């Protein structure tokens, strides 16, 4: 996807790297024995370097942690991952440093996390894989943290109508070619809000969320879920909004808006939602709100996109997906309601 010609583009942040000797100094603080092989991984957040080490105790991933809320919040996100495993979600086992009760190791100005390496393949849109992810998300949403740990997590609120509309208005004024699609996205937002109000949809449960639950953060052996990874954005937020956001991305086979968005795959979308609905025992009212929440997710992401991501083509794809969700809203709800209560 090419940015609009003449637009000023933000500089891409340089990818952080481990300093010489940094990895071995970190690994010496863990009960892993000898290190036999060590290599850096390229991928994920550029400010959070990762590496894989083969040790006497097995293969592990080392991550230099960054995040909101300070080091206490970093520790709690690691605890969320450990609690997810207790709920039956396949996740890498987080290793505690020698002599510590905490999961996060602090050395100098940096914080680190070491966890078991999970081999697996990327999500490819298989409905059975989507169903496994939906069931795992429902289990993750059952996590109940002690008050102090919950308070340490960042809270995330959904975008307000004023903020979304202001962003879409600015988008249209910055580039006349975007006026039509910005108007369509604004109309999609209004439809979503009015649909939820007319149905009397509740705000939704506020609880622990993964914060970045999409196909790129799940690994598979065939259609079996091998691991849910990258809990760095765990937070306290609306769980139905995370469900709706995840349903969008698992049905599109695209991470974020910069990918080649296609219309949703009905099989994967329904499988993901049905598995979550069964496991979480969602009410009919909550299920009925999901198409509107999915539409809202798309518009929020489009409104928050950077000039480098923005193009008429990308926004037109987003609008097309929003139209598809609206057109198939009743059908999607009917397909998942029989297994909800």
N, C-alpha and C positions, 0 to 999 in steps of 0.2 A: 504494500500500500504506500503510495507516494503522498507526501504532504503537499498542501496547496503551494503553488509556485509563488515565491516572494515572501512567504511567511517566515517569521523569525522562529528558529527552532531552538529549544532548550538544549544545552550541552548534555550529552550522555555521561552520567557519572562514571568515573573509572572503576574498574572491578578491583576490589580490595584483594590483596594477596597476603599470605602468611610470610612473616619475616624469617630469615635463615635461623634455624634452631628453634623456632617458636613451637612447631608441632611436637617435636621430641620432648621439649620442656613440659608441654601440657600432658602428654601421654605418660610421662614419669609419675604424674600425680594420680594415676588410675591403676587399679589392680588387674592389669592386662598382661603382665609378663613381658617377654621380649617382643620387639617390633621387627617383623621380617620384611615388610614392604610398606611403602608409603607413597601416595600420589594425591595431588590436588584434584578436586572436581570442579568442572566449569559448568555453571548453571545456577538457577535460583537468584535470589537477591544479590546484586553486585556488591553491596556493602557487607555481606555476610559470607566470607570465604568458607569453603568446606574441603575436607580431605578424607580419603579412605585409608585405613591402616589395617594390615593383616598382622595379628598378634597371636601370642600363645593362647589367649582366651577367646580368639575368634576374630572375625572381621568387624570393624567398627567405623562409624562416621564421626569425624570431629568437626564441630561447627563453632565458629566465632559468632557469638550472639549479639544482635542489636535489636532494639525494640523500644516501645513506649513504656513510660511508667517507672523507669529505673530498674535496678537489679532485683529488687523484690518481685516486680512484675515478671521479669525474665524467669525467676525461680518458679513462680506460680504457673507459667505456661508449660514448663517442664512437668510440673505436678499434674496439670490437666492431661498431658500425654500419658502419664503413668495411671491416672484414674480412668482414662479411656480404655486402657488395656484391662483394668479390673472389670469394666463393663462388658468385656468381650470383643472390643474393637481390636483388630490386628494392628499393632503399632510397633515400631522399633523399641526395644527395651532400653530405657535410659540408665546409664551407668553412674553410680555415685563415686565421686573422688575418694581416695583413701582417707579415712578418718573423718569424713563429713556426713552429716545427715542431709545436707542440701544436694540437689542434682547439679546446680550450676557452679562451676569453678571460676573464681575470680583471681586473676593474676595481673597485677599492675592495673592498667587502664582498661583491660579487656575482660570479657566474660566468655566462658566456653561451655559447650554441652557435648557429651560423648554418648552415642547410642549405637545399638547393634545395627549392622548393615542388613537391609532387606532386599534380596534379589527379586526381580519381577519385571514385567512388561508394562508399558504405558496403556492407558485406557484407549480403546478403539471403537467405542460406541456399541458394543455388544449388549443387548437388553439384559442378559443374565448378569453381566458385570455391573450394569447400572443398578439392577435390583440389589446386588450385594452392597453397593455403595449407599443406597438409600437406607437399607437396614442398619448399616454401620453408623450413619449419621443419627438415626433415631437413638441408638445406644449411647452415642456420644452426648446427646442432649439430655440424657438422664443423669449426667454427672452432677453431684451435689457437693460443692466445696464448703468447708468451714467458712464462717463469716469473714475471718481475717484474710484468708486466701482469696475469697471472692472479691473483697474490697480492694485487693491489690491489683486485680485485673483491670485493664482499661475498659471503659464502657463505650459502646458505639450506638449512636442514634441514626435513624434513617434520615435522608435529606428532606428538608422541608420544601413545601410547594414553592415558597418565595425564592428559595435558593435555586431550585431546579429551573423555574421559569426565568429567573434572571440570567442563568447561564445559557439557556436556549435563546433568549432575546439577544444577549451579547454575541452569541454564535452567528445569528442571522445578520446582525448589523456589521460584523467583522468581514463577512463574505456574502455578498448578495446571492451567490450560487447555492448557499445553504438555507436560504429563507424558507423555501417550500418544505424541505424535510424537517427543519426545526419546528415549523408550524405543525406538521404531522406528529412529531414526537410530543409536542405540548398537548395536542388533542388526545394522544394515547394516555398521557399522564392523567388528564382530566377524566377520561373514561375509567381508568383504574380506580381513582379516588371515589368517583360517583358510584361505581359498582360495589365497592366495599361498604360505602355508607348505606346504600339501598339494601344490602343484604344484612346489615347490622353486624358486620364482621368484627370480632373483638380485636384489640390491639395485638394479641398473641402473647404466649408465655415469654417472659424475660428470663434468660438463664445463660449457662455457659455455651459458647459457640466455638467452633473451630476457627472461624474467621477468614478462611481461605479454602473452602471445601470445593474442589473442582477436580476434573480428571487428571490434571497434572500433578496433583498431590495424592494420588492413589496408585498403587502398584498391584499387578495381577499375575497369577499363574493360570493361564487360560482365562476362564471367567470367574475364577475364585479370587477373592480379594486377599492379597498377600500383606498389604500394609497401607495404613493412612499415615502420611508424613507431614512435616512442616507445620507444627503447632505454634509457630512464632507469633501469629496474629490472634491467638485465642483471646477471647474477650467475654464480657457480659453484654448481651444484646438480644434482640427479638429473634427467637428461634424459628418462627414461621417465615420470617424474611430470609434467614439463611437457607431454609429448605427451598424457598422459591428461587433464590439465586442459584443454588446448586442444581436444581432441576433444569434451569435454563442451560447451564454450561454442560451438564451431562447429556442433554439432548442435542446439543449443537456440535459436539466434538471440537469445540474451539475454546481456548483459554483467553478470556478477555476479548476486547473488540478489535484487536489488531490482526486477528486471524481471519481466515476466509470463512465468514459466517455463511452457513447454509440454513435452510428452513429446518425446524426441529424434526428429529426422527420420532415418530409417534410411539414406536415400540419401546425405545429407550426411555422416553419421557414417562410413559405410563408405568413401566416396570420400576423406575426409580421412585416415583411418587407412591405407587401401590405398596412397595416394600416398606417405605417409611410410615405410611398411614397405618398399615397393619401393626407394625412394631410399636408405634407411638399412640395408637388408638385415637386418632384425631376425630373430632366431631364433624358432622356434616357441614356446619357453618364454617369451620376452619378450612375444610377441604374446598368449599365453594369460593373461598377468598384467594386461593392459590393462583389462578390465571391472572387476576388483577395484580397480585404481588409480583409475579413474574414480569409482567409488563412494566411495573414500576422499576424493577431491577434494571431492565434494559435501558429505560429512559435515564435513570440515575447515572449509569455507566457512561452513556453517550454525553450527558451534560457535564460529567466530570472529566471527559477526555481532554487531552492536551492538544494544542495546535498541531503538534507533530503527528498525532494519531488521526486527526480529523480530516476527512475528505468527504465530498459528496457521495462517493461510492460507498464508503464505510457507513455513513449515517443512513444511506438508503437501505443498506442491508439490515441495519438495526430496525429501521421502520418496518421493513418487510417481515421480520421475525415478530415484531409487536403486532402487526396485522394478523399474522397467522395465529398467534396465541389468542387474540380476541375472537377470531372467526371460529376457533376450535374450543373455546372456553367451556361451553356446556357439554360438549362431547368428552372433553378431558375429565371433567368432574364426574360425569356419569360412568366413565370407564374405571374410575378409582373408588367411587362411593360404595359399590356393593361390598367391598371389604373393609369399609370404615363403619363407624357406628354413629 
